[in-house]
Amino acid sequence: MRDGLYDRQPSLAQLTSATFDGPVKAISYRPALSAEGNMVWTEQRADGSQLIYQKEPGATWFQQISIVVIGLLPVEWLL
């Protein structure tokens, strides 16, 4: 059964796809795991080069500490 918003509005689906393939891709980071299993973020620069961050880009030290602390809490049952 196909009765979603994008099935009824093909032009909206194309616009959303174009947005994520264009402008959003240029201003976002691509998360991945390094060979050592650590989280890294890759930024695609305008000149075609890539910049790899070892820490979450744009996060303050307080946000980084908060993420570590929350990661230690047993919150999986909340998901």
PyMOL commands that place a pseudoatom at each C-alpha (Angstrom):
pseudoatom trace, name=CA, resn=MET, resi=1, chain=A, elem=C, hetatm=0, pos=[0.000, 0.000, 0.000]
pseudoatom trace, name=CA, resn=ARG, resi=2, chain=A, elem=C, hetatm=0, pos=[1.500, 3.294, -1.076]
pseudoatom trace, name=CA, resn=ASP, resi=3, chain=A, elem=C, hetatm=0, pos=[-0.413, 6.198, 0.396]
pseudoatom trace, name=CA, resn=GLY, resi=4, chain=A, elem=C, hetatm=0, pos=[2.255, 8.437, 1.844]
pseudoatom trace, name=CA, resn=LEU, resi=5, chain=A, elem=C, hetatm=0, pos=[2.695, 12.144, 1.335]
pseudoatom trace, name=CA, resn=TYR, resi=6, chain=A, elem=C, hetatm=0, pos=[5.481, 11.654, -1.195]
pseudoatom trace, name=CA, resn=ASP, resi=7, chain=A, elem=C, hetatm=0, pos=[3.426, 9.134, -3.187]
pseudoatom trace, name=CA, resn=ARG, resi=8, chain=A, elem=C, hetatm=0, pos=[0.654, 11.692, -3.660]
pseudoatom trace, name=CA, resn=GLN, resi=9, chain=A, elem=C, hetatm=0, pos=[3.050, 14.588, -4.350]
pseudoatom trace, name=CA, resn=PRO, resi=10, chain=A, elem=C, hetatm=0, pos=[5.863, 13.412, -6.669]
pseudoatom trace, name=CA, resn=SER, resi=11, chain=A, elem=C, hetatm=0, pos=[7.056, 17.001, -7.111]
pseudoatom trace, name=CA, resn=LEU, resi=12, chain=A, elem=C, hetatm=0, pos=[7.510, 17.279, -3.327]
pseudoatom trace, name=CA, resn=ALA, resi=13, chain=A, elem=C, hetatm=0, pos=[9.554, 14.087, -3.319]
pseudoatom trace, name=CA, resn=GLN, resi=14, chain=A, elem=C, hetatm=0, pos=[11.793, 15.442, -6.083]
pseudoatom trace, name=CA, resn=LEU, resi=15, chain=A, elem=C, hetatm=0, pos=[12.222, 18.781, -4.281]
pseudoatom trace, name=CA, resn=THR, resi=16, chain=A, elem=C, hetatm=0, pos=[13.142, 17.040, -1.011]
pseudoatom trace, name=CA, resn=SER, resi=17, chain=A, elem=C, hetatm=0, pos=[15.631, 14.789, -2.787]
pseudoatom trace, name=CA, resn=ALA, resi=18, chain=A, elem=C, hetatm=0, pos=[17.218, 17.725, -4.607]
pseudoatom trace, name=CA, resn=THR, resi=19, chain=A, elem=C, hetatm=0, pos=[17.514, 19.663, -1.345]
pseudoatom trace, name=CA, resn=PHE, resi=20, chain=A, elem=C, hetatm=0, pos=[19.357, 16.833, 0.394]
pseudoatom trace, name=CA, resn=ASP, resi=21, chain=A, elem=C, hetatm=0, pos=[21.603, 16.194, -2.616]
pseudoatom trace, name=CA, resn=GLY, resi=22, chain=A, elem=C, hetatm=0, pos=[22.487, 19.878, -3.022]
pseudoatom trace, name=CA, resn=PRO, resi=23, chain=A, elem=C, hetatm=0, pos=[22.527, 22.566, -0.332]
pseudoatom trace, name=CA, resn=VAL, resi=24, chain=A, elem=C, hetatm=0, pos=[22.177, 20.294, 2.692]
pseudoatom trace, name=CA, resn=LYS, resi=25, chain=A, elem=C, hetatm=0, pos=[25.046, 18.107, 1.525]
pseudoatom trace, name=CA, resn=ALA, resi=26, chain=A, elem=C, hetatm=0, pos=[27.274, 21.187, 1.231]
pseudoatom trace, name=CA, resn=ILE, resi=27, chain=A, elem=C, hetatm=0, pos=[26.645, 22.350, 4.818]
pseudoatom trace, name=CA, resn=SER, resi=28, chain=A, elem=C, hetatm=0, pos=[26.533, 19.044, 6.665]
pseudoatom trace, name=CA, resn=TYR, resi=29, chain=A, elem=C, hetatm=0, pos=[29.022, 16.581, 8.126]
pseudoatom trace, name=CA, resn=ARG, resi=30, chain=A, elem=C, hetatm=0, pos=[29.187, 12.882, 7.320]
pseudoatom trace, name=CA, resn=PRO, resi=31, chain=A, elem=C, hetatm=0, pos=[29.600, 10.741, 10.449]
pseudoatom trace, name=CA, resn=ALA, resi=32, chain=A, elem=C, hetatm=0, pos=[31.614, 7.523, 10.182]
pseudoatom trace, name=CA, resn=LEU, resi=33, chain=A, elem=C, hetatm=0, pos=[33.816, 5.188, 12.171]
pseudoatom trace, name=CA, resn=SER, resi=34, chain=A, elem=C, hetatm=0, pos=[37.579, 5.363, 11.756]
pseudoatom trace, name=CA, resn=ALA, resi=35, chain=A, elem=C, hetatm=0, pos=[39.719, 2.256, 11.296]
pseudoatom trace, name=CA, resn=GLU, resi=36, chain=A, elem=C, hetatm=0, pos=[40.259, 2.286, 15.084]
pseudoatom trace, name=CA, resn=GLY, resi=37, chain=A, elem=C, hetatm=0, pos=[36.494, 2.325, 15.708]
pseudoatom trace, name=CA, resn=ASN, resi=38, chain=A, elem=C, hetatm=0, pos=[36.340, 5.973, 16.782]
pseudoatom trace, name=CA, resn=MET, resi=39, chain=A, elem=C, hetatm=0, pos=[33.648, 8.363, 15.606]
pseudoatom trace, name=CA, resn=VAL, resi=40, chain=A, elem=C, hetatm=0, pos=[34.801, 10.925, 13.011]
pseudoatom trace, name=CA, resn=TRP, resi=41, chain=A, elem=C, hetatm=0, pos=[32.969, 13.595, 11.026]
pseudoatom trace, name=CA, resn=THR, resi=42, chain=A, elem=C, hetatm=0, pos=[33.888, 14.434, 7.427]
pseudoatom trace, name=CA, resn=GLU, resi=43, chain=A, elem=C, hetatm=0, pos=[33.215, 17.841, 5.891]
pseudoatom trace, name=CA, resn=GLN, resi=44, chain=A, elem=C, hetatm=0, pos=[33.171, 18.206, 2.106]
pseudoatom trace, name=CA, resn=ARG, resi=45, chain=A, elem=C, hetatm=0, pos=[34.785, 21.573, 1.327]
pseudoatom trace, name=CA, resn=ALA, resi=46, chain=A, elem=C, hetatm=0, pos=[33.836, 23.830, -1.592]
pseudoatom trace, name=CA, resn=ASP, resi=47, chain=A, elem=C, hetatm=0, pos=[37.172, 23.145, -3.311]
pseudoatom trace, name=CA, resn=GLY, resi=48, chain=A, elem=C, hetatm=0, pos=[36.492, 19.393, -3.274]
pseudoatom trace, name=CA, resn=SER, resi=49, chain=A, elem=C, hetatm=0, pos=[38.840, 18.559, -0.412]
pseudoatom trace, name=CA, resn=GLN, resi=50, chain=A, elem=C, hetatm=0, pos=[37.703, 16.791, 2.738]
pseudoatom trace, name=CA, resn=LEU, resi=51, chain=A, elem=C, hetatm=0, pos=[38.292, 17.846, 6.319]
pseudoatom trace, name=CA, resn=ILE, resi=52, chain=A, elem=C, hetatm=0, pos=[38.042, 15.130, 8.995]
pseudoatom trace, name=CA, resn=TYR, resi=53, chain=A, elem=C, hetatm=0, pos=[37.153, 16.048, 12.583]
pseudoatom trace, name=CA, resn=GLN, resi=54, chain=A, elem=C, hetatm=0, pos=[38.043, 13.790, 15.505]
pseudoatom trace, name=CA, resn=LYS, resi=55, chain=A, elem=C, hetatm=0, pos=[35.577, 15.593, 17.815]
pseudoatom trace, name=CA, resn=GLU, resi=56, chain=A, elem=C, hetatm=0, pos=[32.031, 16.602, 17.013]
pseudoatom trace, name=CA, resn=PRO, resi=57, chain=A, elem=C, hetatm=0, pos=[32.281, 19.834, 15.024]
pseudoatom trace, name=CA, resn=GLY, resi=58, chain=A, elem=C, hetatm=0, pos=[30.606, 22.863, 16.539]
pseudoatom trace, name=CA, resn=ALA, resi=59, chain=A, elem=C, hetatm=0, pos=[30.065, 21.234, 19.940]
pseudoatom trace, name=CA, resn=THR, resi=60, chain=A, elem=C, hetatm=0, pos=[31.188, 23.126, 23.014]
pseudoatom trace, name=CA, resn=TRP, resi=61, chain=A, elem=C, hetatm=0, pos=[33.234, 21.372, 25.700]
pseudoatom trace, name=CA, resn=PHE, resi=62, chain=A, elem=C, hetatm=0, pos=[30.117, 21.264, 27.885]
pseudoatom trace, name=CA, resn=GLN, resi=63, chain=A, elem=C, hetatm=0, pos=[28.104, 19.549, 25.136]
pseudoatom trace, name=CA, resn=GLN, resi=64, chain=A, elem=C, hetatm=0, pos=[30.906, 17.030, 24.554]
pseudoatom trace, name=CA, resn=ILE, resi=65, chain=A, elem=C, hetatm=0, pos=[31.085, 16.200, 28.270]
pseudoatom trace, name=CA, resn=SER, resi=66, chain=A, elem=C, hetatm=0, pos=[27.283, 15.913, 28.415]
pseudoatom trace, name=CA, resn=ILE, resi=67, chain=A, elem=C, hetatm=0, pos=[27.297, 13.423, 25.543]
pseudoatom trace, name=CA, resn=VAL, resi=68, chain=A, elem=C, hetatm=0, pos=[29.889, 11.267, 27.329]
pseudoatom trace, name=CA, resn=VAL, resi=69, chain=A, elem=C, hetatm=0, pos=[27.935, 11.354, 30.616]
pseudoatom trace, name=CA, resn=ILE, resi=70, chain=A, elem=C, hetatm=0, pos=[24.618, 10.550, 28.926]
pseudoatom trace, name=CA, resn=GLY, resi=71, chain=A, elem=C, hetatm=0, pos=[26.357, 7.684, 27.106]
pseudoatom trace, name=CA, resn=LEU, resi=72, chain=A, elem=C, hetatm=0, pos=[27.281, 6.179, 30.465]
pseudoatom trace, name=CA, resn=LEU, resi=73, chain=A, elem=C, hetatm=0, pos=[23.702, 6.259, 31.802]
pseudoatom trace, name=CA, resn=PRO, resi=74, chain=A, elem=C, hetatm=0, pos=[21.452, 3.211, 31.389]
pseudoatom trace, name=CA, resn=VAL, resi=75, chain=A, elem=C, hetatm=0, pos=[18.900, 4.915, 29.129]
pseudoatom trace, name=CA, resn=GLU, resi=76, chain=A, elem=C, hetatm=0, pos=[18.411, 2.259, 26.441]
pseudoatom trace, name=CA, resn=TRP, resi=77, chain=A, elem=C, hetatm=0, pos=[15.045, 1.286, 27.913]
pseudoatom trace, name=CA, resn=LEU, resi=78, chain=A, elem=C, hetatm=0, pos=[13.809, 4.780, 27.037]
pseudoatom trace, name=CA, resn=LEU, resi=79, chain=A, elem=C, hetatm=0, pos=[14.333, 4.192, 23.307]
for i in range(1, 79): cmd.bond("trace and resi %d" % i, "trace and resi %d" % (i + 1))
show_as sticks, trace
zoom trace
